[in-house]
């Protein structure tokens, strides 16, 4: 009788350990999914910001080109000195 009791207790202990490990794994996976979602959102924000900065840089280059062209035209209109 005591041998059967020991076997039953061992099975119950093993089952409790397995359940605890499974619950821990689920909890870790849940946290990882949450972290992945946060990282994806952050990457998307960075991508949008990079797009904004690239657009601003293109706009600045266009303003610089226009300014250089206007300066060149103004220089041509000046009377010759010399």
Secondary structure, DSSP 4 states (H G I P E B T S, - for coil): -HHHHHHHHHHHHHHHHHHHHHHHHHHHHHHHHHHHHHHHHHHHHHHHHHHHHHHHHHHHHHHHHHHHHHHHHHHHHSPP--
